[in-house]
Amino acid sequence: MVETLARRLSWPDVSIPTIQTARILAVVARHHPAGFEETISKTQMCDAGTRSQSFARRRVEVTVRFGQEPGFVETLEGRVAFQPGDAVVTGPRGESWPVSRERFEQTYEPVPPSVLMGQDGLYRSKPFVVAAWRTAALVSVSLPAQRGMLKAQPGDWIVKGPAGDEWVVADGIFQESYVCIDAPARS
């Protein structure tokens, strides 16, 4: 069961899982002992209105360049500042967003053998658990350190990371990037 779940989440090697991967798999197995397959394949089963639920970040490959000087990125949700050394990430749909260097090193890993951490190139997101809820109205999310303000449209997702920081993810991108780990059981 764990191996099947790990494959569905695009986690390549579960023979030696990290502690965080093991925790995520344990949570999913606990919540879905008999039928997690349908939940994993249909994230929308998790959508219970604006109620917060737990999601695991899928392993997604992205292209990254590191800022050489301060700048801004026009994300789908608003203009966001970045500092030298911060990562500017480009996702599978061509969308871009900045990530502080410290957070980037905690949540992404280089895709070997092409790059080493801190070099421009291909990276993969590490799995981690977040809380998320779908917005029913226009919502603004202020980023820390005056980095910017994100605008969530109705139907977008507000995501709260392990450190308590929040960001906005458009619905289509959210569905491709996260998998629900606490959906109610279907009868």
Secondary structure, DSSP 8 states (H G I E B T S, - for coil): -HHHHHHHTT----SS--HHHHHHHHHHHHH-TTTHHHHHH-GGGG--TT--EEEEE---EEEEEE-SS-EEEEETTEEEEE-TT-EEEE-TTS-EEEE-HHHHHHHEEE-TTT--TTSSEEEEE---EEEEEE-SS-EEEE-GGG-BEEEE-TT-EEEE-TTS-EEEE-HHHHHHHEEESS-----
